Amino acid sequence: MSIVAAKKRKPEIRVFVEEDLDRLLKALAGIKDTSLSGLVNEAIEFYINHNPDVQKLIERFNLEDLSNLEE
């Protein structure tokens, strides 16, 4: 008998976007053969990792180690 670990549910956030952006994101997700959630996660990670202002904030407030933040 094999035991399969249950997938941990990811936190959910809700955002509101303009209709044109919604259509564009859905089209891109379809073209890339990914989910809308996957596409948005990729975009957020890119923004965080490639935005110098965000990187400065992460360093300034020591956000590299998120274990010390309250949930």
PQR file with spaces between the fields and no chain letter, atoms N, CA, C, O and H, PARSE charges and radii, in Angstrom:
ATOM       1  N    MET     1       0.842   -1.183    0.000 -0.4000 1.5000
ATOM       2  CA   MET     1       0.000    0.000    0.000 -0.0000 2.0000
ATOM       3  C    MET     1       0.880    1.235    0.000  0.5500 1.7000
ATOM       4  O    MET     1       1.736    1.383    0.872 -0.5500 1.4000
ATOM       5  N    SER     2       0.683    2.125   -0.963 -0.4000 1.5000
ATOM       6  CA   SER     2       1.487    3.343   -1.005 -0.0000 2.0000
ATOM       7  C    SER     2       0.694    4.500   -0.424  0.5500 1.7000
ATOM       8  O    SER     2      -0.519    4.611   -0.601 -0.5500 1.4000
ATOM       9  H    SER     2      -0.012    2.006   -1.671  0.4000 1.0000
ATOM      10  N    ILE     3       1.403    5.333    0.256 -0.4000 1.5000
ATOM      11  CA   ILE     3       0.780    6.511    0.847 -0.0000 2.0000
ATOM      12  C    ILE     3       1.210    7.720    0.031  0.5500 1.7000
ATOM      13  O    ILE     3       2.403    7.979   -0.131 -0.5500 1.4000
ATOM      14  H    ILE     3       2.389    5.244    0.400  0.4000 1.0000
ATOM      15  N    VAL     4       0.244    8.450   -0.476 -0.4000 1.5000
ATOM      16  CA   VAL     4       0.521    9.640   -1.260 -0.0000 2.0000
ATOM      17  C    VAL     4       0.305   10.850   -0.360  0.5500 1.7000
ATOM      18  O    VAL     4      -0.755   11.011    0.244 -0.5500 1.4000
ATOM      19  H    VAL     4      -0.725    8.240   -0.344  0.4000 1.0000
ATOM      20  N    ALA     5       1.324   11.693   -0.283 -0.4000 1.5000
ATOM      21  CA   ALA     5       1.212   12.892    0.541 -0.0000 2.0000
ATOM      22  C    ALA     5       0.169   13.833   -0.065  0.5500 1.7000
ATOM      23  O    ALA     5       0.132   14.047   -1.276 -0.5500 1.4000
ATOM      24  H    ALA     5       2.186   11.561   -0.774  0.4000 1.0000
ATOM      25  N    ALA     6      -0.659   14.376    0.788 -0.4000 1.5000
ATOM      26  CA   ALA     6      -1.673   15.313    0.322 -0.0000 2.0000
ATOM      27  C    ALA     6      -1.009   16.616   -0.098  0.5500 1.7000
ATOM      28  O    ALA     6      -0.096   17.106    0.566 -0.5500 1.4000
ATOM      29  H    ALA     6      -0.629   14.202    1.772  0.4000 1.0000
ATOM      30  N    LYS     7      -1.477   17.165   -1.204 -0.4000 1.5000
ATOM      31  CA   LYS     7      -0.943   18.445   -1.655 -0.0000 2.0000
ATOM      32  C    LYS     7      -1.389   19.537   -0.706  0.5500 1.7000
ATOM      33  O    LYS     7      -2.559   19.617   -0.333 -0.5500 1.4000
ATOM      34  H    LYS     7      -2.219   16.767   -1.744  0.4000 1.0000
ATOM      35  N    LYS     8      -0.441   20.379   -0.322 -0.4000 1.5000
ATOM      36  CA   LYS     8      -0.774   21.509    0.525 -0.0000 2.0000
ATOM      37  C    LYS     8      -1.424   22.578   -0.343  0.5500 1.7000
ATOM      38  O    LYS     8      -0.898   22.939   -1.396 -0.5500 1.4000
ATOM      39  H    LYS     8       0.509   20.314   -0.625  0.4000 1.0000
ATOM      40  N    ARG     9      -2.541   23.066    0.093 -0.4000 1.5000
ATOM      41  CA   ARG     9      -3.258   24.089   -0.667 -0.0000 2.0000
ATOM      42  C    ARG     9      -2.486   25.393   -0.612  0.5500 1.7000
ATOM      43  O    ARG     9      -2.061   25.831    0.458 -0.5500 1.4000
ATOM      44  H    ARG     9      -2.969   22.773    0.948  0.4000 1.0000
ATOM      45  N    LYS    10      -2.308   26.008   -1.764 -0.4000 1.5000
ATOM      46  CA   LYS    10      -1.588   27.265   -1.837 -0.0000 2.0000
ATOM      47  C    LYS    10      -2.493   28.396   -1.376  0.5500 1.7000
ATOM      48  O    LYS    10      -3.709   28.340   -1.558 -0.5500 1.4000
ATOM      49  H    LYS    10      -2.653   25.652   -2.633  0.4000 1.0000
ATOM      50  N    PRO    11      -1.896   29.429   -0.775 -0.5600 1.5000
ATOM      51  CA   PRO    11      -2.709   30.591   -0.391  0.2800 2.0000
ATOM      52  C    PRO    11      -3.335   31.225   -1.624  0.5500 1.7000
ATOM      53  O    PRO    11      -2.772   31.178   -2.718 -0.5500 1.4000
ATOM      54  N    GLU    12      -4.476   31.803   -1.435 -0.4000 1.5000
ATOM      55  CA   GLU    12      -5.215   32.409   -2.544 -0.0000 2.0000
ATOM      56  C    GLU    12      -5.242   33.918   -2.366  0.5500 1.7000
ATOM      57  O    GLU    12      -5.474   34.421   -1.266 -0.5500 1.4000
ATOM      58  H    GLU    12      -4.933   31.841   -0.546  0.4000 1.0000
ATOM      59  N    ILE    13      -5.005   34.629   -3.452 -0.4000 1.5000
ATOM      60  CA   ILE    13      -5.183   36.080   -3.445 -0.0000 2.0000
ATOM      61  C    ILE    13      -6.165   36.418   -4.551  0.5500 1.7000
ATOM      62  O    ILE    13      -6.315   35.665   -5.514 -0.5500 1.4000
ATOM      63  H    ILE    13      -4.816   34.220   -4.345  0.4000 1.0000
ATOM      64  N    ARG    14      -6.818   37.529   -4.411 -0.4000 1.5000
ATOM      65  CA   ARG    14      -7.803   37.924   -5.412 -0.0000 2.0000
ATOM      66  C    ARG    14      -7.427   39.307   -5.926  0.5500 1.7000
ATOM      67  O    ARG    14      -7.161   40.223   -5.148 -0.5500 1.4000
ATOM      68  H    ARG    14      -6.696   38.140   -3.629  0.4000 1.0000
ATOM      69  N    VAL    15      -7.408   39.440   -7.226 -0.4000 1.5000
ATOM      70  CA   VAL    15      -7.098   40.731   -7.838 -0.0000 2.0000
ATOM      71  C    VAL    15      -8.166   41.063   -8.871  0.5500 1.7000
ATOM      72  O    VAL    15      -8.827   40.179   -9.415 -0.5500 1.4000
ATOM      73  H    VAL    15      -7.624   38.696   -7.859  0.4000 1.0000
ATOM      74  N    PHE    16      -8.313   42.332   -9.120 -0.4000 1.5000
ATOM      75  CA   PHE    16      -9.247   42.806  -10.131 -0.0000 2.0000
ATOM      76  C    PHE    16      -8.436   43.476  -11.229  0.5500 1.7000
ATOM      77  O    PHE    16      -7.571   44.307  -10.954 -0.5500 1.4000
ATOM      78  H    PHE    16      -7.775   43.050   -8.677  0.4000 1.0000
ATOM      79  N    VAL    17      -8.721   43.110  -12.474 -0.4000 1.5000
ATOM      80  CA   VAL    17      -8.001   43.670  -13.616 -0.0000 2.0000
ATOM      81  C    VAL    17      -9.003   44.187  -14.634  0.5500 1.7000
ATOM      82  O    VAL    17     -10.179   43.824  -14.617 -0.5500 1.4000
ATOM      83  H    VAL    17      -9.423   42.434  -12.698  0.4000 1.0000
ATOM      84  N    GLU    18      -8.516   45.034  -15.509 -0.4000 1.5000
ATOM      85  CA   GLU    18      -9.357   45.550  -16.591 -0.0000 2.0000
ATOM      86  C    GLU    18      -9.723   44.398  -17.529  0.5500 1.7000
ATOM      87  O    GLU    18      -8.998   43.407  -17.615 -0.5500 1.4000
ATOM      88  H    GLU    18      -7.561   45.328  -15.522  0.4000 1.0000
ATOM      89  N    GLU    19     -10.839   44.532  -18.223 -0.4000 1.5000
ATOM      90  CA   GLU    19     -11.325   43.469  -19.110 -0.0000 2.0000
ATOM      91  C    GLU    19     -10.321   43.125  -20.201  0.5500 1.7000
ATOM      92  O    GLU    19     -10.126   41.952  -20.519 -0.5500 1.4000
ATOM      93  H    GLU    19     -11.428   45.337  -18.153  0.4000 1.0000
ATOM      94  N    ASP    20      -9.682   44.142  -20.778 -0.4000 1.5000
ATOM      95  CA   ASP    20      -8.694   43.881  -21.830 -0.0000 2.0000
ATOM      96  C    ASP    20      -7.525   43.054  -21.300  0.5500 1.7000
ATOM      97  O    ASP    20      -7.051   42.139  -21.974 -0.5500 1.4000
ATOM      98  H    ASP    20      -9.840   45.095  -20.519  0.4000 1.0000
ATOM      99  N    LEU    21      -7.067   43.373  -20.100 -0.4000 1.5000
ATOM     100  CA   LEU    21      -5.964   42.628  -19.499 -0.0000 2.0000
ATOM     101  C    LEU    21      -6.397   41.196  -19.192  0.5500 1.7000
ATOM     102  O    LEU    21      -5.618   40.260  -19.369 -0.5500 1.4000
ATOM     103  H    LEU    21      -7.452   44.116  -19.553  0.4000 1.0000
ATOM     104  N    ASP    22      -7.629   41.026  -18.735 -0.4000 1.5000
ATOM     105  CA   ASP    22      -8.163   39.693  -18.466 -0.0000 2.0000
ATOM     106  C    ASP    22      -8.150   38.833  -19.729  0.5500 1.7000
ATOM     107  O    ASP    22      -7.722   37.679  -19.700 -0.5500 1.4000
ATOM     108  H    ASP    22      -8.262   41.787  -18.592  0.4000 1.0000
ATOM     109  N    ARG    23      -8.617   39.397  -20.822 -0.4000 1.5000
ATOM     110  CA   ARG    23      -8.636   38.654  -22.091 -0.0000 2.0000
ATOM     111  C    ARG    23      -7.223   38.317  -22.560  0.5500 1.7000
ATOM     112  O    ARG    23      -6.960   37.208  -23.025 -0.5500 1.4000
ATOM     113  H    ARG    23      -8.964   40.334  -20.846  0.4000 1.0000
ATOM     114  N    LEU    24      -6.312   39.291  -22.432 -0.4000 1.5000
ATOM     115  CA   LEU    24      -4.932   39.061  -22.847 -0.0000 2.0000
ATOM     116  C    LEU    24      -4.282   37.963  -22.010  0.5500 1.7000
ATOM     117  O    LEU    24      -3.624   37.075  -22.552 -0.5500 1.4000
ATOM     118  H    LEU    24      -6.525   40.192  -22.055  0.4000 1.0000
ATOM     119  N    LEU    25      -4.465   38.021  -20.700 -0.4000 1.5000
ATOM     120  CA   LEU    25      -3.870   37.000  -19.817 -0.0000 2.0000
ATOM     121  C    LEU    25      -4.423   35.611  -20.126  0.5500 1.7000
ATOM     122  O    LEU    25      -3.669   34.638  -20.165 -0.5500 1.4000
ATOM     123  H    LEU    25      -5.001   38.742  -20.260  0.4000 1.0000
ATOM     124  N    LYS    26      -5.709   35.514  -20.340 -0.4000 1.5000
ATOM     125  CA   LYS    26      -6.315   34.218  -20.668 -0.0000 2.0000
ATOM     126  C    LYS    26      -5.799   33.685  -21.996  0.5500 1.7000
ATOM     127  O    LYS    26      -5.550   32.487  -22.135 -0.5500 1.4000
ATOM     128  H    LYS    26      -6.322   36.304  -20.308  0.4000 1.0000
ATOM     129  N    ALA    27      -5.637   34.579  -22.975 -0.4000 1.5000
ATOM     130  CA   ALA    27      -5.107   34.157  -24.281 -0.0000 2.0000
ATOM     131  C    ALA    27      -3.662   33.682  -24.135  0.5500 1.7000
ATOM     132  O    ALA    27      -3.289   32.649  -24.692 -0.5500 1.4000
ATOM     133  H    ALA    27      -5.839   35.552  -22.862  0.4000 1.0000
ATOM     134  N    LEU    28      -2.854   34.424  -23.397 -0.4000 1.5000
ATOM     135  CA   LEU    28      -1.457   34.036  -23.198 -0.0000 2.0000
ATOM     136  C    LEU    28      -1.344   32.710  -22.453  0.5500 1.7000
ATOM     137  O    LEU    28      -0.509   31.871  -22.790 -0.5500 1.4000
ATOM     138  H    LEU    28      -3.157   35.263  -22.944  0.4000 1.0000
ATOM     139  N    ALA    29      -2.179   32.529  -21.450 -0.4000 1.5000
ATOM     140  CA   ALA    29      -2.159   31.269  -20.698 -0.0000 2.0000
ATOM     141  C    ALA    29      -2.491   30.110  -21.633  0.5500 1.7000
ATOM     142  O    ALA    29      -1.868   29.051  -21.551 -0.5500 1.4000
ATOM     143  H    ALA    29      -2.857   33.211  -21.176  0.4000 1.0000
ATOM     144  N    GLY    30      -3.451   30.297  -22.506 -0.4000 1.5000
ATOM     145  CA   GLY    30      -3.812   29.246  -23.454 -0.0000 2.0000
ATOM     146  C    GLY    30      -2.686   28.950  -24.429  0.5500 1.7000
ATOM     147  O    GLY    30      -2.383   27.788  -24.703 -0.5500 1.4000
ATOM     148  H    GLY    30      -3.957   31.157  -22.572  0.4000 1.0000
ATOM     149  N    ILE    31      -2.067   29.997  -24.952 -0.4000 1.5000
ATOM     150  CA   ILE    31      -0.966   29.827  -25.893 -0.0000 2.0000
ATOM     151  C    ILE    31       0.213   29.121  -25.231  0.5500 1.7000
ATOM     152  O    ILE    31       0.862   28.274  -25.845 -0.5500 1.4000
ATOM     153  H    ILE    31      -2.312   30.941  -24.729  0.4000 1.0000
ATOM     154  N    LYS    32       0.486   29.473  -23.975 -0.4000 1.5000
ATOM     155  CA   LYS    32       1.615   28.876  -23.250 -0.0000 2.0000
ATOM     156  C    LYS    32       1.261   27.514  -22.655  0.5500 1.7000
ATOM     157  O    LYS    32       2.116   26.848  -22.070 -0.5500 1.4000
ATOM     158  H    LYS    32      -0.041   30.161  -23.476  0.4000 1.0000
ATOM     159  N    ASP    33       0.004   27.101  -22.804 -0.4000 1.5000
ATOM     160  CA   ASP    33      -0.478   25.840  -22.249 -0.0000 2.0000
ATOM     161  C    ASP    33      -0.240   25.770  -20.745  0.5500 1.7000
ATOM     162  O    ASP    33       0.302   24.790  -20.232 -0.5500 1.4000
ATOM     163  H    ASP    33      -0.690   27.641  -23.279  0.4000 1.0000
ATOM     164  N    THR    34      -0.650   26.815  -20.056 -0.4000 1.5000
ATOM     165  CA   THR    34      -0.544   26.881  -18.605 -0.0000 2.0000
ATOM     166  C    THR    34      -1.859   27.433  -18.062  0.5500 1.7000
ATOM     167  O    THR    34      -2.719   27.874  -18.826 -0.5500 1.4000
ATOM     168  H    THR    34      -1.090   27.611  -20.472  0.4000 1.0000
ATOM     169  N    SER    35      -2.004   27.407  -16.780 -0.4000 1.5000
ATOM     170  CA   SER    35      -3.206   27.973  -16.163 -0.0000 2.0000
ATOM     171  C    SER    35      -3.025   29.477  -15.991  0.5500 1.7000
ATOM     172  O    SER    35      -1.907   29.990  -16.038 -0.5500 1.4000
ATOM     173  H    SER    35      -1.305   27.049  -16.160  0.4000 1.0000
ATOM     174  N    LEU    36      -4.117   30.158  -15.795 -0.4000 1.5000
ATOM     175  CA   LEU    36      -4.065   31.586  -15.515 -0.0000 2.0000
ATOM     176  C    LEU    36      -3.278   31.823  -14.223  0.5500 1.7000
ATOM     177  O    LEU    36      -2.488   32.762  -14.129 -0.5500 1.4000
ATOM     178  H    LEU    36      -5.025   29.741  -15.757  0.4000 1.0000
ATOM     179  N    SER    37      -3.500   30.977  -13.253 -0.4000 1.5000
ATOM     180  CA   SER    37      -2.767   31.067  -11.990 -0.0000 2.0000
ATOM     181  C    SER    37      -1.262   30.892  -12.211  0.5500 1.7000
ATOM     182  O    SER    37      -0.454   31.624  -11.639 -0.5500 1.4000
ATOM     183  H    SER    37      -4.142   30.214  -13.329  0.4000 1.0000
ATOM     184  N    GLY    38      -0.901   29.928  -13.035 -0.4000 1.5000
ATOM     185  CA   GLY    38       0.515   29.703  -13.332 -0.0000 2.0000
ATOM     186  C    GLY    38       1.144   30.891  -14.021  0.5500 1.7000
ATOM     187  O    GLY    38       2.274   31.269  -13.713 -0.5500 1.4000
ATOM     188  H    GLY    38      -1.557   29.334  -13.499  0.4000 1.0000
ATOM     189  N    LEU    39       0.420   31.478  -14.949 -0.4000 1.5000
ATOM     190  CA   LEU    39       0.915   32.643  -15.673 -0.0000 2.0000
ATOM     191  C    LEU    39       1.105   33.832  -14.730  0.5500 1.7000
ATOM     192  O    LEU    39       2.124   34.520  -14.794 -0.5500 1.4000
ATOM     193  H    LEU    39      -0.498   31.171  -15.200  0.4000 1.0000
ATOM     194  N    VAL    40       0.135   34.072  -13.863 -0.4000 1.5000
ATOM     195  CA   VAL    40       0.228   35.191  -12.924 -0.0000 2.0000
ATOM     196  C    VAL    40       1.356   34.958  -11.923  0.5500 1.7000
ATOM     197  O    VAL    40       2.081   35.893  -11.583 -0.5500 1.4000
ATOM     198  H    VAL    40      -0.693   33.513  -13.810  0.4000 1.0000
ATOM     199  N    ASN    41       1.513   33.729  -11.450 -0.4000 1.5000
ATOM     200  CA   ASN    41       2.625   33.426  -10.540 -0.0000 2.0000
ATOM     201  C    ASN    41       3.965   33.713  -11.215  0.5500 1.7000
ATOM     202  O    ASN    41       4.867   34.286  -10.603 -0.5500 1.4000
ATOM     203  H    ASN    41       0.925   32.969  -11.726  0.4000 1.0000
ATOM     204  N    GLU    42       4.086   33.312  -12.475 -0.4000 1.5000
ATOM     205  CA   GLU    42       5.321   33.557  -13.233 -0.0000 2.0000
ATOM     206  C    GLU    42       5.582   35.062  -13.355  0.5500 1.7000
ATOM     207  O    GLU    42       6.718   35.511  -13.201 -0.5500 1.4000
ATOM     208  H    GLU    42       3.354   32.846  -12.971  0.4000 1.0000
ATOM     209  N    ALA    43       4.539   35.830  -13.629 -0.4000 1.5000
ATOM     210  CA   ALA    43       4.677   37.279  -13.773 -0.0000 2.0000
ATOM     211  C    ALA    43       5.078   37.936  -12.455  0.5500 1.7000
ATOM     212  O    ALA    43       5.925   38.830  -12.438 -0.5500 1.4000
ATOM     213  H    ALA    43       3.616   35.465  -13.754  0.4000 1.0000
ATOM     214  N    ILE    44       4.480   37.503  -11.366 -0.4000 1.5000
ATOM     215  CA   ILE    44       4.812   38.074  -10.054 -0.0000 2.0000
ATOM     216  C    ILE    44       6.250   37.750   -9.683  0.5500 1.7000
ATOM     217  O    ILE    44       6.978   38.626   -9.215 -0.5500 1.4000
ATOM     218  H    ILE    44       3.792   36.777  -11.380  0.4000 1.0000
ATOM     219  N    GLU    45       6.672   36.506   -9.882 -0.4000 1.5000
ATOM     220  CA   GLU    45       8.052   36.127   -9.590 -0.0000 2.0000
ATOM     221  C    GLU    45       9.037   36.939  -10.427  0.5500 1.7000
ATOM     222  O    GLU    45      10.067   37.384   -9.921 -0.5500 1.4000
ATOM     223  H    GLU    45       6.081   35.795  -10.262  0.4000 1.0000
ATOM     224  N    PHE    46       8.719   37.131  -11.708 -0.4000 1.5000
ATOM     225  CA   PHE    46       9.584   37.924  -12.576 -0.0000 2.0000
ATOM     226  C    PHE    46       9.681   39.350  -12.055  0.5500 1.7000
ATOM     227  O    PHE    46      10.775   39.908  -11.975 -0.5500 1.4000
ATOM     228  H    PHE    46       7.882   36.769  -12.119  0.4000 1.0000
ATOM     229  N    TYR    47       8.546   39.942  -11.700 -0.4000 1.5000
ATOM     230  CA   TYR    47       8.509   41.306  -11.176 -0.0000 2.0000
ATOM     231  C    TYR    47       9.375   41.427   -9.915  0.5500 1.7000
ATOM     232  O    TYR    47      10.171   42.357   -9.787 -0.5500 1.4000
ATOM     233  H    TYR    47       7.658   39.488  -11.765  0.4000 1.0000
ATOM     234  N    ILE    48       9.213   40.497   -9.008 -0.4000 1.5000
ATOM     235  CA   ILE    48       9.975   40.550   -7.756 -0.0000 2.0000
ATOM     236  C    ILE    48      11.469   40.374   -8.006  0.5500 1.7000
ATOM     237  O    ILE    48      12.286   41.077   -7.410 -0.5500 1.4000
ATOM     238  H    ILE    48       8.566   39.742   -9.112  0.4000 1.0000
ATOM     239  N    ASN    49      11.827   39.444   -8.879 -0.4000 1.5000
ATOM     240  CA   ASN    49      13.236   39.129   -9.104 -0.0000 2.0000
ATOM     241  C    ASN    49      13.955   40.114  -10.024  0.5500 1.7000
ATOM     242  O    ASN    49      15.185   40.163  -10.012 -0.5500 1.4000
ATOM     243  H    ASN    49      11.164   38.873   -9.363  0.4000 1.0000
ATOM     244  N    HIS    50      13.230   40.898  -10.819 -0.4000 1.5000
ATOM     245  CA   HIS    50      13.869   41.771  -11.799 -0.0000 2.0000
ATOM     246  C    HIS    50      13.593   43.254  -11.590  0.5500 1.7000
ATOM     247  O    HIS    50      13.983   44.068  -12.428 -0.5500 1.4000
ATOM     248  H    HIS    50      12.231   40.858  -10.829  0.4000 1.0000
ATOM     249  N    ASN    51      12.947   43.621  -10.519 -0.4000 1.5000
ATOM     250  CA   ASN    51      12.659   45.019  -10.249 -0.0000 2.0000
ATOM     251  C    ASN    51      13.630   45.519   -9.183  0.5500 1.7000
ATOM     252  O    ASN    51      13.537   45.106   -8.027 -0.5500 1.4000
ATOM     253  H    ASN    51      12.630   42.960   -9.839  0.4000 1.0000
ATOM     254  N    PRO    52      14.553   46.397   -9.550 -0.5600 1.5000
ATOM     255  CA   PRO    52      15.563   46.867   -8.589  0.2800 2.0000
ATOM     256  C    PRO    52      14.960   47.507   -7.338  0.5500 1.7000
ATOM     257  O    PRO    52      15.492   47.341   -6.241 -0.5500 1.4000
ATOM     258  N    ASP    53      13.853   48.237   -7.496 -0.4000 1.5000
ATOM     259  CA   ASP    53      13.228   48.862   -6.323 -0.0000 2.0000
ATOM     260  C    ASP    53      12.700   47.816   -5.351  0.5500 1.7000
ATOM     261  O    ASP    53      12.827   47.969   -4.137 -0.5500 1.4000
ATOM     262  H    ASP    53      13.420   48.372   -8.387  0.4000 1.0000
ATOM     263  N    VAL    54      12.111   46.760   -5.884 -0.4000 1.5000
ATOM     264  CA   VAL    54      11.599   45.681   -5.037 -0.0000 2.0000
ATOM     265  C    VAL    54      12.760   44.960   -4.362  0.5500 1.7000
ATOM     266  O    VAL    54      12.687   44.631   -3.178 -0.5500 1.4000
ATOM     267  H    VAL    54      12.008   46.635   -6.871  0.4000 1.0000
ATOM     268  N    GLN    55      13.825   44.715   -5.111 -0.4000 1.5000
ATOM     269  CA   GLN    55      14.999   44.043   -4.536 -0.0000 2.0000
ATOM     270  C    GLN    55      15.592   44.863   -3.393  0.5500 1.7000
ATOM     271  O    GLN    55      16.027   44.301   -2.387 -0.5500 1.4000
ATOM     272  H    GLN    55      13.884   44.982   -6.072  0.4000 1.0000
ATOM     273  N    LYS    56      15.611   46.185   -3.541 -0.4000 1.5000
ATOM     274  CA   LYS    56      16.116   47.054   -2.470 -0.0000 2.0000
ATOM     275  C    LYS    56      15.241   46.933   -1.224  0.5500 1.7000
ATOM     276  O    LYS    56      15.752   46.875   -0.106 -0.5500 1.4000
ATOM     277  H    LYS    56      15.257   46.641   -4.358  0.4000 1.0000
ATOM     278  N    LEU    57      13.927   46.895   -1.420 -0.4000 1.5000
ATOM     279  CA   LEU    57      13.018   46.748   -0.280 -0.0000 2.0000
ATOM     280  C    LEU    57      13.207   45.408    0.413  0.5500 1.7000
ATOM     281  O    LEU    57      13.182   45.332    1.641 -0.5500 1.4000
ATOM     282  H    LEU    57      13.512   46.942   -2.328  0.4000 1.0000
ATOM     283  N    ILE    58      13.397   44.351   -0.371 -0.4000 1.5000
ATOM     284  CA   ILE    58      13.619   43.026    0.200 -0.0000 2.0000
ATOM     285  C    ILE    58      14.883   43.022    1.057  0.5500 1.7000
ATOM     286  O    ILE    58      14.899   42.470    2.157 -0.5500 1.4000
ATOM     287  H    ILE    58      13.418   44.413   -1.369  0.4000 1.0000
ATOM     288  N    GLU    59      15.921   43.634    0.547 -0.4000 1.5000
ATOM     289  CA   GLU    59      17.176   43.716    1.304 -0.0000 2.0000
ATOM     290  C    GLU    59      17.027   44.618    2.525  0.5500 1.7000
ATOM     291  O    GLU    59      17.459   44.263    3.622 -0.5500 1.4000
ATOM     292  H    GLU    59      15.908   44.083   -0.347  0.4000 1.0000
ATOM     293  N    ARG    60      16.410   45.791    2.332 -0.4000 1.5000
ATOM     294  CA   ARG    60      16.276   46.764    3.422 -0.0000 2.0000
ATOM     295  C    ARG    60      15.501   46.201    4.608  0.5500 1.7000
ATOM     296  O    ARG    60      15.860   46.429    5.763 -0.5500 1.4000
ATOM     297  H    ARG    60      16.059   46.080    1.441  0.4000 1.0000
ATOM     298  N    PHE    61      14.441   45.468    4.310 -0.4000 1.5000
ATOM     299  CA   PHE    61      13.586   44.946    5.374 -0.0000 2.0000
ATOM     300  C    PHE    61      13.843   43.472    5.669  0.5500 1.7000
ATOM     301  O    PHE    61      13.049   42.814    6.342 -0.5500 1.4000
ATOM     302  H    PHE    61      14.149   45.283    3.372  0.4000 1.0000
ATOM     303  N    ASN    62      14.970   42.960    5.155 -0.4000 1.5000
ATOM     304  CA   ASN    62      15.399   41.592    5.432 -0.0000 2.0000
ATOM     305  C    ASN    62      14.282   40.580    5.140  0.5500 1.7000
ATOM     306  O    ASN    62      13.944   39.748    5.983 -0.5500 1.4000
ATOM     307  H    ASN    62      15.615   43.494    4.608  0.4000 1.0000
ATOM     308  N    LEU    63      13.730   40.668    3.951 -0.4000 1.5000
ATOM     309  CA   LEU    63      12.614   39.790    3.573 -0.0000 2.0000
ATOM     310  C    LEU    63      13.072   38.506    2.894  0.5500 1.7000
ATOM     311  O    LEU    63      12.244   37.706    2.457 -0.5500 1.4000
ATOM     312  H    LEU    63      14.004   41.343    3.267  0.4000 1.0000
ATOM     313  N    GLU    64      14.394   38.302    2.801 -0.4000 1.5000
ATOM     314  CA   GLU    64      14.890   37.061    2.213 -0.0000 2.0000
ATOM     315  C    GLU    64      14.435   35.851    3.027  0.5500 1.7000
ATOM     316  O    GLU    64      14.140   34.790    2.477 -0.5500 1.4000
ATOM     317  H    GLU    64      15.066   38.951    3.155  0.4000 1.0000
ATOM     318  N    ASP    65      14.384   36.032    4.349 -0.4000 1.5000
ATOM     319  CA   ASP    65      13.955   34.955    5.244 -0.0000 2.0000
ATOM     320  C    ASP    65      12.548   35.293    5.745  0.5500 1.7000
ATOM     321  O    ASP    65      12.381   36.064    6.690 -0.5500 1.4000
ATOM     322  H    ASP    65      14.624   36.894    4.796  0.4000 1.0000
ATOM     323  N    LEU    66      11.546   34.704    5.097 -0.4000 1.5000
ATOM     324  CA   LEU    66      10.162   35.010    5.438 -0.0000 2.0000
ATOM     325  C    LEU    66       9.667   34.288    6.688  0.5500 1.7000
ATOM     326  O    LEU    66       8.543   34.518    7.135 -0.5500 1.4000
ATOM     327  H    LEU    66      11.682   34.078    4.329  0.4000 1.0000
ATOM     328  N    SER    67      10.503   33.414    7.255 -0.4000 1.5000
ATOM     329  CA   SER    67      10.062   32.653    8.424 -0.0000 2.0000
ATOM     330  C    SER    67       9.836   33.538    9.634  0.5500 1.7000
ATOM     331  O    SER    67       9.144   33.143   10.573 -0.5500 1.4000
ATOM     332  H    SER    67      11.416   33.227    6.892  0.4000 1.0000
ATOM     333  N    ASN    68      10.415   34.738    9.621 -0.4000 1.5000
ATOM     334  CA   ASN    68      10.236   35.626   10.772 -0.0000 2.0000
ATOM     335  C    ASN    68       9.012   36.536   10.636  0.5500 1.7000
ATOM     336  O    ASN    68       8.744   37.345   11.524 -0.5500 1.4000
ATOM     337  H    ASN    68      10.977   35.059    8.858  0.4000 1.0000
ATOM     338  N    LEU    69       8.277   36.411    9.542 -0.4000 1.5000
ATOM     339  CA   LEU    69       7.073   37.215    9.356 -0.0000 2.0000
ATOM     340  C    LEU    69       5.845   36.465    9.865  0.5500 1.7000
ATOM     341  O    LEU    69       5.742   35.245    9.745 -0.5500 1.4000
ATOM     342  H    LEU    69       8.495   35.754    8.821  0.4000 1.0000
ATOM     343  N    GLU    70       4.924   37.230   10.431 -0.4000 1.5000
ATOM     344  CA   GLU    70       3.669   36.616   10.886 -0.0000 2.0000
ATOM     345  C    GLU    70       2.784   36.344    9.697  0.5500 1.7000
ATOM     346  O    GLU    70       2.848   37.055    8.694 -0.5500 1.4000
ATOM     347  H    GLU    70       5.008   38.221   10.528  0.4000 1.0000
ATOM     348  N    GLU    71       1.954   35.319    9.798 -0.4000 1.5000
ATOM     349  CA   GLU    71       0.995   35.012    8.720 -0.0000 2.0000
ATOM     350  C    GLU    71      -0.280   35.750    8.935  0.5500 1.7000
ATOM     351  O    GLU    71      -1.209   35.624    8.137 -0.5500 1.4000
ATOM     352  H    GLU    71       1.902   34.742   10.613  0.4000 1.0000
